[in-house]
Amino acid sequence: MAAENSKQFWKRSAKLPGSIQPVYGAQHPPLDPRLTKNFIKERSKVSTVPLKNKKASSFHEFARNTSDAWDIGDDEEEDFSSPSLQTLNSKVALATAAQVLENHSKLRVRPERSQSTTSEVPASHKVIKSSSDAQLSRNSSDTCLRNPLHKQQSLPLRPIIPLVARISDQNASGAPPMTVREKTRLEKFRQLLSSHNTDLDELRKCSWPGVPREVRPVTWRLLSSCLQGYLPANTERRKLTLQRKREEYFGFIEQYYDSRNEEHHQDTYRQIHIDIPRTNPLIPLFQQPLVQEIFERILFIWAIRHPASGYVQGINDLVTPFFVVFLSEYVEEDVENFDVTNLSQDMLRSIEADSFWCMSKLLDGIQDNYTFAQPGIQKKVKALEELVSRIDEQVHNHFRRYEVEYLQFAFRWMNNLLMRELPLRCTIRLWDTYQSEPEGFSHFHLYVCAAFLIKWRKEILDEEDFQGLLMLLQNLPTIHWGNEEIGLLLAEAYRLKYMFADAPNHYRR
């Protein structure tokens, strides 16, 4: 008797365990309950796998746990194609059709009235769509096109800001910049850069909270990684140094680039040639053939001049911030859609050479990330694990409970310097600070990664299976991030560095 009551309950209940319920107000229309039942009936025919006593941690157990949401027999006994149901459906359909026709006939008069009213408007007062309306419609259509490429997130109501394919600096809040403050900072930068011998320590202090777009190219040349920058601090030597280094780079091109077709370099060049089109595929600038040729030359020359590591996937991403920054020296508009064929050959050669030398300076400090077995990355991931275990034991234990290894998500953070996790505009702002730190890319980056992980603490603890955690950590919702969020992230990273960098015993329990 109890079994029969149980069966009747499941037949009466509109909410089966695991069933899809209509969601009103979402991007999709409400689901048809009859289609939902048919969907459940088809799913119920899939054979189930017997459960085993095992800790809930793997993808296989997740799959098994979702296969027993309902009893197969209950649904199969229901005949959804019975005559009574068909009769009911036809009656409902006829009544609905009649109601629609009636409403349509009542509304036919309204368009005629509106049309006559419109015809009375003089020709000189023709109604046109405002520019703001046109912009809003374009923004909404662009958003609809881009939404399938990214995981949907419920975000608070805020002004629309550029998304992942936008490179321009902008605060995530959408608020206008503090004009007086920005002008004061820009003037201070110009005074520093125009002095006979630029004070690099003072320039680093000013650059830590971000560099104004107008002076970023010169500042990055001066502060590019390692002991000294690409550009000398003495203003009188800068022009000659740039000319000499640019000629030196194109001397490498003439000497080595033709060797890409030789047998012992073919594998390197082939891998570079494959990876270049994958570099920021949503930004039109990097899909231009001329830009891709520039990237190929930069990466190939670097690879053959550094045989200890050679080319490793991920290095291609590290060219893009330098290229964009040095391109912005010649382009006032947003660069993501700029056609580089409009630039002169001398301009393009300068951008290419500067990008090569600054990327080389950066990689000199982290080259052990790309040598055989990538020991630098292995050490940094281990250090991240130890650091997180000290600063947030709950998150660390959550990973251990579901058998999530730090290497499974943090390898990419170290290999690509978070470039795959952040929009390019955020990476450029982040690198302002990295180049202001003595060991920004090799040391400070560890604390940025720790702060970045703890930033998503709530979302991480809400996920209670292996698959969900990896999906979250590999698709973190940073698409709306801007300078404001990066500033908060860097402040938290600096706090962690201040607490732990000079106290290695804090890592240990």
TABEL-V660060 format. One record per residue. N is the residue number from 1. RES is the residue in one small letter. SS is DSSP state (a for helix, b for strand, c for the rest). PHI is phi in radians with two decimals (none if undefined). D_FIRST is the distance of its C-alpha to the first C-alpha in Angstrom with 2 decimals. Layout:
N|RES|SS|PHI|D_FIRST, N|RES|SS|PHI|D_FIRST
//
This chain:
1|m|c|none|0.00, 2|a|a|-1.06|3.82, 3|a|a|-1.14|5.36, 4|e|a|-1.13|5.14, 5|n|a|-1.06|6.33, 6|s|a|-1.09|8.63, 7|k|a|-1.09|9.92, 8|q|a|-1.11|10.68, 9|f|a|-1.06|12.35, 10|w|a|-1.14|14.54, 11|k|a|-1.27|15.49, 12|r|a|-1.32|16.47, 13|s|c|-1.21|18.23, 14|a|c|-1.44|21.89, 15|k|c|-2.02|22.49, 16|l|c|-1.38|21.08, 17|p|c|-1.03|22.25, 18|g|c|1.50|25.68, 19|s|c|-1.36|26.02, 20|i|c|-1.58|29.44, 21|q|c|-1.79|29.76, 22|p|c|-1.06|32.79, 23|v|c|-2.06|35.68, 24|y|c|-1.59|38.15, 25|g|c|1.54|41.74, 26|a|c|-1.47|41.70, 27|q|c|-1.31|44.06, 28|h|c|-1.81|41.57, 29|p|c|-1.22|40.31, 30|p|c|-0.98|36.68, 31|l|c|-1.36|34.37, 32|d|c|-1.32|32.97, 33|p|a|-1.01|29.15, 34|r|a|-1.19|28.96, 35|l|a|-1.15|31.15, 36|t|a|-1.08|29.03, 37|k|a|-1.12|25.90, 38|n|a|-1.09|28.00, 39|f|a|-1.09|29.31, 40|i|a|-1.13|25.90, 41|k|a|-1.10|24.93, 42|e|a|-1.17|28.14, 43|r|a|-1.15|27.76, 44|s|a|-1.22|24.27, 45|k|c|-1.37|25.90, 46|v|c|-1.25|28.02, 47|s|c|-1.20|27.15, 48|t|c|-1.61|26.22, 49|v|c|-1.81|28.27, 50|p|c|-1.05|26.71, 51|l|c|-1.34|27.44, 52|k|c|-2.16|29.99, 53|n|c|-1.34|30.84, 54|k|c|-2.62|33.81, 55|k|c|-1.09|35.27, 56|a|c|-1.26|34.60, 57|s|c|-2.50|38.09, 58|s|c|-1.93|38.62, 59|f|a|-1.12|38.12, 60|h|a|-1.09|36.15, 61|e|a|-1.21|33.51, 62|f|a|-1.02|33.43, 63|a|a|-1.14|32.74, 64|r|a|-1.18|29.93, 65|n|a|-1.17|28.26, 66|t|c|-1.64|28.18, 67|s|c|-1.70|26.52, 68|d|c|-2.07|22.92, 69|a|c|-1.29|22.45, 70|w|c|-2.63|19.56, 71|d|c|-1.51|17.21, 72|i|a|-1.06|19.19, 73|g|a|-1.10|16.51, 74|d|a|-1.08|15.30, 75|d|a|-1.29|18.87, 76|e|a|-1.22|19.87, 77|e|a|-1.32|17.41, 78|e|c|-1.43|19.13, 79|d|c|-1.85|22.41, 80|f|c|-1.34|24.88, 81|s|c|-1.81|27.59, 82|s|c|-1.18|26.13, 83|p|a|-1.03|28.82, 84|s|a|-1.10|27.37, 85|l|a|-1.20|27.52, 86|q|a|-1.13|31.00, 87|t|a|-1.11|32.14, 88|l|a|-1.07|30.97, 89|n|a|-1.13|32.75, 90|s|a|-1.16|35.92, 91|k|a|-1.11|36.01, 92|v|a|-1.08|35.70, 93|a|a|-1.11|38.37, 94|l|a|-1.11|40.76, 95|a|a|-1.16|40.44, 96|t|a|-1.14|41.05, 97|a|a|-1.09|44.02, 98|a|a|-1.10|45.54, 99|q|a|-1.13|45.27, 100|v|a|-1.10|46.94, 101|l|a|-1.10|49.77, 102|e|a|-1.14|50.33, 103|n|a|-1.10|50.53, 104|h|a|-1.13|52.84, 105|s|a|-1.15|55.17, 106|k|a|-1.22|55.44, 107|l|a|-1.51|56.33, 108|r|a|-1.13|58.98, 109|v|a|-1.25|61.66, 110|r|a|-1.11|61.21, 111|p|a|-1.07|62.45, 112|e|a|-1.11|65.51, 113|r|a|-1.11|66.34, 114|s|a|-1.14|65.96, 115|q|a|-1.19|68.04, 116|s|a|-1.15|70.81, 117|t|a|-1.12|70.79, 118|t|a|-1.15|71.13, 119|s|a|-1.18|73.99, 120|e|c|-1.37|75.90, 121|v|c|-1.27|76.05, 122|p|c|-1.10|79.51, 123|a|a|-1.11|79.86, 124|s|a|-1.24|81.28, 125|h|a|-1.94|78.01, 126|k|c|-1.09|75.73, 127|v|c|-1.37|72.36, 128|i|c|-2.19|71.61, 129|k|c|-1.30|68.81, 130|s|c|-1.19|69.76, 131|s|a|-1.11|70.15, 132|s|a|-1.18|67.47, 133|d|a|-1.12|64.98, 134|a|a|-1.09|65.93, 135|q|a|-1.14|65.47, 136|l|a|-1.10|62.03, 137|s|a|-1.16|60.94, 138|r|a|-1.14|62.32, 139|n|a|-1.07|60.55, 140|s|a|-1.19|57.19, 141|s|a|-1.19|57.67, 142|d|a|-1.11|58.74, 143|t|a|-1.12|55.73, 144|c|a|-1.11|53.41, 145|l|a|-1.23|55.17, 146|r|a|-1.48|54.99, 147|n|a|-0.96|51.44, 148|p|c|-1.08|49.86, 149|l|c|-1.45|52.08, 150|h|c|-2.35|50.69, 151|k|c|-1.15|47.39, 152|q|c|-1.21|46.47, 153|q|c|-2.31|46.81, 154|s|c|-1.51|46.32, 155|l|c|-1.90|49.85, 156|p|c|-1.16|51.34, 157|l|c|-1.14|53.49, 158|r|c|-2.70|56.93, 159|p|c|-1.06|59.89, 160|i|c|-1.21|59.74, 161|i|c|-2.17|61.63, 162|p|c|-1.03|62.49, 163|l|c|-1.68|59.72, 164|v|c|-1.10|59.91, 165|a|c|-1.49|62.63, 166|r|c|-1.71|64.90, 167|i|c|-1.87|67.53, 168|s|c|-1.06|69.33, 169|d|c|-1.17|69.30, 170|q|c|-2.93|67.27, 171|n|c|-1.23|65.45, 172|a|c|-1.14|61.68, 173|s|c|-1.26|61.83, 174|g|c|1.39|63.99, 175|a|c|-1.28|66.58, 176|p|c|-1.17|70.25, 177|p|c|-1.16|72.15, 178|m|c|-1.34|74.44, 179|t|a|-0.99|77.60, 180|v|a|-1.11|80.14, 181|r|a|-1.11|78.43, 182|e|a|-1.11|78.04, 183|k|a|-1.13|81.67, 184|t|a|-1.13|82.81, 185|r|a|-1.12|80.89, 186|l|a|-1.07|82.17, 187|e|a|-1.14|85.71, 188|k|a|-1.13|85.35, 189|f|a|-1.06|84.17, 190|r|a|-1.13|87.12, 191|q|a|-1.15|89.55, 192|l|a|-1.10|88.20, 193|l|a|-1.26|88.25, 194|s|a|-1.60|91.74, 195|s|c|-1.17|93.37, 196|h|c|-1.00|95.80, 197|n|b|-2.19|93.56, 198|t|c|-1.13|89.94, 199|d|c|-1.35|88.48, 200|l|a|-1.17|85.39, 201|d|a|-1.12|83.94, 202|e|a|-1.18|84.14, 203|l|a|-1.12|82.74, 204|r|a|-1.11|79.70, 205|k|a|-1.07|79.12, 206|c|a|-1.20|79.32, 207|s|a|-1.42|77.06, 208|w|a|-0.94|74.20, 209|p|c|-1.44|72.56, 210|g|c|2.07|73.14, 211|v|c|-1.92|76.14, 212|p|c|-1.02|77.20, 213|r|a|-1.00|76.86, 214|e|a|-1.15|80.59, 215|v|a|-2.00|81.70, 216|r|a|-1.12|78.77, 217|p|a|-0.99|80.47, 218|v|a|-1.15|83.55, 219|t|a|-1.09|81.53, 220|w|a|-1.15|79.26, 221|r|a|-1.11|82.33, 222|l|a|-1.29|83.79, 223|l|a|-1.79|80.64, 224|s|c|-0.94|79.18, 225|s|c|-0.91|77.81, 226|c|c|1.38|79.66, 227|l|c|-1.17|82.89, 228|q|c|-2.45|84.61, 229|g|c|-1.39|83.64, 230|y|c|-1.25|84.57, 231|l|c|-1.93|87.11, 232|p|c|-1.26|89.90, 233|a|c|-1.25|90.18, 234|n|b|-1.34|93.80, 235|t|a|-1.14|94.04, 236|e|a|-1.22|97.22, 237|r|a|-1.61|95.60, 238|r|a|-1.14|92.43, 239|k|a|-1.09|93.82, 240|l|a|-1.16|95.52, 241|t|a|-1.12|92.52, 242|l|a|-1.06|90.14, 243|q|a|-1.06|92.59, 244|r|a|-1.15|93.04, 245|k|a|-1.19|89.31, 246|r|a|-1.19|88.46, 247|e|a|-1.14|91.25, 248|e|a|-1.12|90.05, 249|y|a|-1.08|86.54, 250|f|a|-1.27|87.85, 251|g|a|-1.17|90.11, 252|f|a|-1.09|86.97, 253|i|a|-1.05|85.69, 254|e|a|-1.12|88.90, 255|q|a|-1.43|88.96, 256|y|a|-2.01|85.36, 257|y|a|-1.16|83.28, 258|d|a|-1.19|84.61, 259|s|a|-1.30|83.37, 260|r|a|-1.09|79.76, 261|n|a|-1.57|80.30, 262|e|c|-1.30|81.47, 263|e|a|-1.03|79.20, 264|h|a|-1.34|78.64, 265|h|a|-1.99|77.65, 266|q|a|-1.11|75.61, 267|d|a|-1.12|72.25, 268|t|a|-1.09|72.87, 269|y|a|-1.14|73.96, 270|r|a|-1.09|71.11, 271|q|a|-1.16|68.49, 272|i|a|-1.08|70.28, 273|h|a|-1.08|70.47, 274|i|a|-1.32|66.68, 275|d|a|-1.36|65.81, 276|i|a|-1.02|68.15, 277|p|c|-1.11|66.19, 278|r|c|-1.44|63.05, 279|t|c|-1.34|64.90, 280|n|c|0.79|63.52, 281|p|c|-1.15|62.48, 282|l|c|-1.49|61.65, 283|i|c|-1.78|65.22, 284|p|a|-1.01|67.63, 285|l|a|-0.93|70.60, 286|f|a|-1.48|69.44, 287|q|a|-1.74|68.80, 288|q|c|-1.32|72.45, 289|p|a|-0.97|74.25, 290|l|a|-1.13|77.21, 291|v|a|-1.17|75.03, 292|q|a|-1.15|73.20, 293|e|a|-1.13|76.58, 294|i|a|-1.07|77.66, 295|f|a|-1.10|74.53, 296|e|a|-1.07|75.08, 297|r|a|-1.15|78.64, 298|i|a|-1.03|77.74, 299|l|a|-1.22|74.98, 300|f|a|-1.19|76.95, 301|i|a|-1.11|80.08, 302|w|a|-1.09|78.14, 303|a|a|-1.11|76.36, 304|i|a|-1.34|79.55, 305|r|a|-1.52|81.33, 306|h|c|-2.30|78.58, 307|p|c|-1.16|78.01, 308|a|c|-1.09|76.31, 309|s|c|-2.00|73.20, 310|g|c|1.17|73.88, 311|y|c|-1.44|71.50, 312|v|c|-2.21|67.87, 313|q|c|-0.99|65.10, 314|g|c|2.00|64.78, 315|i|c|-1.15|68.52, 316|n|c|-1.03|68.63, 317|d|a|-1.17|66.72, 318|l|a|-1.27|69.37, 319|v|a|-1.35|72.08, 320|t|a|-1.06|70.44, 321|p|a|-1.07|71.06, 322|f|a|-1.12|74.73, 323|f|a|-1.05|75.17, 324|v|a|-1.14|73.73, 325|v|a|-1.12|75.80, 326|f|a|-1.30|79.05, 327|l|a|-1.19|78.35, 328|s|c|-1.13|77.94, 329|e|c|-1.18|81.59, 330|y|c|-1.94|82.64, 331|v|c|-2.20|79.88, 332|e|c|-1.50|79.41, 333|e|c|-1.36|76.38, 334|d|c|-1.13|72.87, 335|v|a|-1.50|73.18, 336|e|a|-1.12|69.75, 337|n|a|-1.99|71.01, 338|f|c|-1.29|74.67, 339|d|c|-1.57|76.48, 340|v|a|-1.22|78.51, 341|t|a|-1.19|80.94, 342|n|a|-1.36|82.52, 343|l|c|-1.55|83.83, 344|s|c|-1.29|87.12, 345|q|a|-1.10|87.33, 346|d|a|-1.12|88.79, 347|m|a|-1.10|85.87, 348|l|a|-1.12|83.32, 349|r|a|-1.16|85.27, 350|s|a|-1.13|85.36, 351|i|a|-1.08|81.60, 352|e|a|-1.13|80.91, 353|a|a|-1.15|83.29, 354|d|a|-1.10|82.16, 355|s|a|-1.11|78.49, 356|f|a|-1.09|79.38, 357|w|a|-1.19|81.37, 358|c|a|-1.24|78.95, 359|m|a|-1.12|75.97, 360|s|a|-1.10|78.09, 361|k|a|-1.07|78.82, 362|l|a|-1.08|75.13, 363|l|a|-1.21|74.20, 364|d|a|-1.05|77.04, 365|g|c|-1.50|75.15, 366|i|c|-2.30|71.78, 367|q|a|-1.15|72.88, 368|d|a|-1.18|71.05, 369|n|a|-1.23|67.85, 370|y|c|-2.16|68.87, 371|t|c|-1.36|70.65, 372|f|a|-0.96|69.12, 373|a|a|1.19|65.58, 374|q|a|0.84|65.93, 375|p|a|-1.12|66.43, 376|g|a|-1.06|67.03, 377|i|a|-1.19|63.57, 378|q|a|-1.01|62.00, 379|k|a|-1.15|63.82, 380|k|a|-1.18|62.96, 381|v|a|-1.14|59.23, 382|k|a|-1.11|59.32, 383|a|a|-1.12|61.27, 384|l|a|-1.10|58.74, 385|e|a|-1.06|55.91, 386|e|a|-1.16|57.92, 387|l|a|-1.16|58.87, 388|v|a|-1.13|55.34, 389|s|a|-1.11|54.17, 390|r|a|-1.57|56.78, 391|i|a|-1.55|56.45, 392|d|c|-2.63|52.64, 393|e|a|-1.13|50.83, 394|q|a|-1.14|47.39, 395|v|a|-1.13|47.88, 396|h|a|-1.06|49.32, 397|n|a|-1.18|46.39, 398|h|a|-1.12|43.97, 399|f|a|-1.12|45.74, 400|r|a|-1.13|45.63, 401|r|a|-1.06|41.92, 402|y|c|-1.76|41.17, 403|e|c|1.02|44.08, 404|v|c|-1.60|46.21, 405|e|c|-1.58|49.82, 406|y|c|-1.05|52.59, 407|l|a|-1.09|54.42, 408|q|a|-1.24|51.64, 409|f|a|-2.15|52.50, 410|a|a|-1.45|55.79, 411|f|a|-1.01|57.81, 412|r|a|-1.17|58.13, 413|w|a|-1.08|59.04, 414|m|a|-1.43|61.96, 415|n|a|-1.18|62.96, 416|n|c|-1.91|63.14, 417|l|c|0.95|63.93, 418|l|c|1.16|60.87, 419|m|c|-1.21|62.24, 420|r|c|-1.44|58.96, 421|e|c|-1.73|57.07, 422|l|c|-2.15|59.50, 423|p|c|-1.07|61.24, 424|l|a|-1.07|64.84, 425|r|a|-1.07|66.27, 426|c|a|-1.28|64.49, 427|t|a|-1.09|65.79, 428|i|a|-1.09|69.34, 429|r|a|-1.13|69.00, 430|l|a|-1.08|67.51, 431|w|a|-1.27|70.47, 432|d|a|-0.95|72.91, 433|t|a|-1.32|71.76, 434|y|a|-0.97|71.46, 435|q|c|-1.37|75.10, 436|s|c|-1.55|76.08, 437|e|c|-1.51|74.61, 438|p|c|-1.00|76.76, 439|e|c|-2.28|73.93, 440|g|a|-1.08|71.56, 441|f|a|-1.36|70.07, 442|s|a|-1.63|70.06, 443|h|a|-2.12|69.15, 444|f|a|-1.11|68.09, 445|h|a|-1.02|65.54, 446|l|a|-1.03|63.44, 447|y|a|-1.29|63.05, 448|v|a|-1.13|62.33, 449|c|a|-1.12|59.45, 450|a|a|-1.12|58.10, 451|a|a|-1.13|58.38, 452|f|a|-1.13|56.78, 453|l|a|-1.17|53.75, 454|i|a|-1.19|53.27, 455|k|a|-0.97|53.64, 456|w|c|-1.78|50.14, 457|r|a|-0.96|48.68, 458|k|a|-1.06|45.89, 459|e|a|-1.11|44.80, 460|i|a|-1.13|44.90, 461|l|a|-1.22|42.74, 462|d|a|-1.30|40.17, 463|e|c|-1.43|39.69, 464|e|c|-2.19|37.31, 465|d|c|-2.73|37.65, 466|f|a|-1.04|40.60, 467|q|a|-1.13|40.67, 468|g|a|-1.08|40.50, 469|l|a|-1.14|43.34, 470|l|a|-1.17|45.61, 471|m|a|-1.07|45.01, 472|l|a|-1.14|45.97, 473|l|a|-1.19|49.02, 474|q|a|-1.68|50.31, 475|n|c|-2.46|49.91, 476|l|c|-1.21|50.86, 477|p|c|-1.39|51.36, 478|t|c|-1.86|55.13, 479|i|c|-1.07|56.03, 480|h|c|-1.65|57.18, 481|w|c|-1.23|59.16, 482|g|c|-2.54|62.83, 483|n|a|-1.07|65.64, 484|e|a|-1.10|63.87, 485|e|a|-1.16|60.92, 486|i|a|-1.15|63.26, 487|g|a|-1.06|65.46, 488|l|a|-1.16|62.59, 489|l|a|-1.09|61.47, 490|l|a|-1.18|65.03, 491|a|a|-1.11|65.45, 492|e|a|-1.18|62.39, 493|a|a|-1.11|63.65, 494|y|a|-1.14|67.04, 495|r|a|-1.07|65.49, 496|l|a|-1.15|63.67, 497|k|a|-1.10|66.88, 498|y|a|-1.08|68.85, 499|m|a|-1.39|66.43, 500|f|a|-1.99|65.91, 501|a|c|-1.07|68.71, 502|d|c|-1.71|71.33, 503|a|c|-2.37|68.96, 504|p|a|-1.07|67.47, 505|n|a|-1.16|66.20, 506|h|a|-1.14|63.70, 507|y|a|-1.16|61.84, 508|r|c|-1.57|61.24, 509|r|c|-1.43|58.84
//
